[in-house]
Amino acid sequence: MLGYRGKLAIVDLGGRSNEVEDLDEAELRAYLGGSGLGALLLARFVPPRSDPLGPDNALIVSVGPFCGTPVPTSGRHQLTSLSPLTGFFAESDVGGRWGWALQASGFDALVVRGLSDRPVAIIVDCGAIRIEDASELWGADCFATEEAYKRKYPLSETACIGEAGEKLVRIASVMHDGRHARAAGRCGLGAVMGSKKLKAIVALPSELEPKELHATAALRESAARMAARLPGAAALLSNFGTMGTIGGAQALGDLPVKNWRLGSFGDATTGISGQRLSESGRLVKKYYCRQCTIGCGRTIALSDGELGAGPEYETASMFGANCLVSDIEAIIRANELANRLGIDTISAGAAIAFLMEAFERGETGGLDLAGMEPSWGDGEALVQLVGLIGRREGVGEVLGEGVARAAEVFGDGSYAIHSKGLELPAHDPRAFGSMALSYATGNRGGCHLQGLTYNFEKSLTMPERGFDAPQDRFGSERKVELVARSQDLMSLLDSLKLCKFSLFGGVRAADALEWLNCVTGWDMGMEELLRAGERIFTFKRAYNASIGAAREDDSLPDRVAKEPKGGGAGTNVPPDLASSLDEYYSFRGWDKSGIPRRATLERLGIEPS
């Protein structure tokens, strides 16, 4: 099987056993790898209404066909499961080096089932799996865990949880690359590992032969041309990291400020930008994921002299502007602590902003606030609250459940900003007309990455779908089609495991198709490739429908769906979501409840459940 290792490892932690299966090439052609393969395996191994923290749930890790090849930005992997945070389909995409190490150790995917009765680690080594005791590392932070396995297995790459995952914090992340802190942050998959007492999955790149490819020379030539273009074409990300985009986000009204209430963070935005971080002298070097030439990661000097990961755009926005914290040092400290404990900085920032608004309103009665007054802009409170969430202490126990559950304990649910229980990332749907529908219909909940539609309303094009120019962000023409088509395209990228930042460097579906055929030897055409993206997105929707998800779950809070916002978004509010949903469902071939019709499933080759 060209382009794939062709192997799936199934690990049963309860029975301390594992088996290896061959992957089916026809299924790989239909679902590609990464996100699509993860969804397919989830449906196979996890009954839809399973307890996300129970023995029937599985953690699935998968790479794409480009992993281990010269294709630029292809060193990524996907984690798939049922979410402890939302109860729905969950996936989290992550870069770094771990995915490359997994395929170099002989596998395209792992399925981890059952519950261990004591802390363990899974070691993936030269096509074999073994389970090791990890009791001595239970309680260790993510950096210490990775360093321990580096000492034991010098060439290894480690995916692990910290204290948050161990204590089943529902916004816990799975961390990779040690102090470079590449996070599978969203949906609480760290808690899934914690429920299984799985401290780490350690991949040891082996002496296996490189994957066999169909047209190696042609692939190398094409990939090298694109790799050389990426740093210049994505210069803002390369020069200043994702934090470099925060000023532009504010100018467009895209930045969430004061729990999504204000239109601007004013001059304070400059102080928490990637440009300011670069000027501060704290930037030590860039960090590059495997097979990447952009280098958006930042290695910075911390105040204690250690090296750590610089905050990303989402972190600086959610810990900073959304909480009115203008102190970049506090944001850096909060980010470092979140990375050590293993918590999602998007959800944590949203939860802390929710608490700050509740405190402002006098709606925190009965909460254990550990003597603090969590007021807007209080950087020390921000850092302290991150610690409480990660250690599941005091008010952190409630906040770590996510804003939807927190709103059932205190405050007013009208300012708990989420969709399907997943806190919104730092992109405001009032700034881009497509985003409300994209958020509401995302299979894992509120997520910009599952559509990325706002970038097609700024600078990107999608010529293979007839979007030859960037779309008017406040216009209405072809909005529903844009959302559906961009969701399908993101499903492709997540399944092939290409970084979405490659789009800013000029990578298009035609490039991905050329590379896929070079890797696999298939004769796939553009129509088949695009249909695969639609199939993968629809398959996930059908799985959620089997859980019970329907139209009422495709919603947003009124604050971001109906209330005008100042700043670059002016007085705009998103198009009416109810009418948008009707048009979207019809375009997708779903019924009025948002359930894919049998004819649609059959057209896409999806077996009805």
C-alpha angles and dihedrals in degrees: 000000000000119000096014136075084223094215133120122190118207113198122192108197093185093055095033090231140119140189135192123225133187115246117233114246094212090056091047090052090051097043100021101205137279110049097007094048090045091054092047092051093045091056090048098048107026123061106225099244097046121137104260089218095042134092095265094063118089135204110222124194120190141169131203134246092260094057109111093021131099092260107127119248091009098125094102138112140192134231116205131185144118108293120244086201101052106012089229137099109309134196135161126195122209139176131202124090107302097089091054090051092051094055090042088057091056111268141098093196146006127207114200114197138174132022127281119220092219137025113288142167128215114226116202109197131166097328094318135100130214133173118225131190112257100179093122091058097046104116094024118125121247095261094050090048094053091046091051092055091045088058092048096040107021097193096043131118117211135209109192149154131235132209093299093060092044090054092047096245102178093224094050118137135210110239130211139182096031114244091005083070106207104183135204084202111160131087098017099272090154086070090054089057090045092052088055091046086237106153097178148352109218119197119198114199104225141198091268116136115263114264113281112246131196101227108012099167095049091046093051092050095049094042092049092054091052094043090055091052098049102076093053096039092049093037097142091057092041095049101038107013122232090308086069090075097060096093092051090048091055092048089056095045089247097122118096110230127186095354091319094305104110133059099219143023089203122208090342088080090071090058093059097043132114089242091059091046090054092048092049094072091236095107108102101175145323121270120222126200115225113291093007128128097183100073101198093165119101127213107198139180111251123214091257092057095256123120121246144160119283116235119267124230092264092051095047090047098046097039092036121032096018090055093034090241109151097173106104090193090060090048091051092049092047091049093049091050092048090052092050094047093039107239133145109255093205094056093038092052091048092049093049092049088050090053092047091053092047089050090050089052094046092244101128099090115151095016120129100237094172091236095300130124104218098209127167113279096016104141094183090054089050092056093044092050092051088056093048092050094048093047093040093235131147114328087354089075089063097039091050089063089068130252096283093059093036089058088060089059103040143353128022121305090219090081097042097107112209145108120225087351095301114117114240117253122234100286119100118222089209089068096054123036095216099053101078092058091042092052094044095050098041111127094226095038130257104009132146093195096063090064109010084192095148090067089058085057091053113035116328128097133200105205094171087065097040097260096128096162135033111277128243104263093211095038127099104211114119092346095138091047090049091053094048095044095046091048088053091049092050089050087057094049092047091050096045085042098232118155111248089226086072087075090067088056093055103266110151136178090268090060092049090050093050091050093046093054091045090052099043106025090233120143093223117163130208094261092055092046094051091045088055090058091051090046093053095048092046093046090058091048090052090051091052089048089056087057090052103265114150143149096306089062092057092082145116132207115265092244092072098025102047113010117089118236131206127227122059091340090065112192093327123136124185120267114275105287096210095058091040090055092052091053093042094051091049092049090050094047093246127136124252091272091057096254116138110248119240090245090055092050091049092048089054095043095247117148109231111241 
